[in-house]
Amino acid sequence: MASSKSVDKACPRAVRNNKHTGMAATEDQVKGTFNRYDTIKDGFLRKQELKHAFASLGSRMPRVRASLALHHADVNGDGCIDQTEFNKLVAYTLKRGYKFK
């Protein structure tokens, strides 16, 4: 099985249609996107919520991207992103090069 780092390098900017259009996503836009997908509004982002958020950002492989994001940002290993891990998730996402129209 490939490590998450090798998979991440193989698809660093796996973004569909909006890859070459629009402006680079800002930190506030990415935070807003993730906050919208906190469907329970409990301050935690679970893998399914991350998958939907990455799909809305234009990821070609939102399930894979959600798994990689969890691996990168879920410091305590509880399977979700809490408020203390949120900024790490946002930084990871900004590095992927998503754009807003």
Summary of the structure (lengths in Angstrom):
residues: 101
radius of gyration: 12.6
end to end distance: 36.2
largest distance: 36.2
contacts: 285
relative contact order: 0.24
helix: 53%
strand: 10%
